[in-house]
Amino acid sequence: MNIKEKLLQTHLEIITDKIDAFQDMISQMASDAQNDAKSSAGDKHETALSMMHLEQEKLSKKVAEAIETRAYLSKIDGSRISDTVGLGSFLRINSIYLYISAALPKLVIDDMSILCISADAPLAVALIGKKLNDTIVFNGSEFLINHLE
């Protein structure tokens, strides 16, 4: 398995774990609300239920965003090697390793610390379409693309 396939697999696992965790929280809240409804009455109870419902809505939005991110990531072909920077590219600029996919936490794979950035990120936008050994200037600094997969 190449580095891009490892990165993609790790990203998909992270997103799937997030979705599962959010769905578990929603289920737990629904269960808590149902149990609470059996034993409580009055204004405090109604306020607590309203707050719980709002929290469930927030979590539902996070689930939807994570599902959208997973669908976006599933469009990436980890085995594809490209000669230009684009979605799914793994590259090194100067001494920084980047993976253009989705904005997710920094990963360490094969002893490399890799920043994962969205294709919409300003740095990614500046890099997209560039080739190996191209130079870009970003925020006043010059970056050389010295590795590209």
Disulfide bonds with the S-S distance in Angstrom:
none
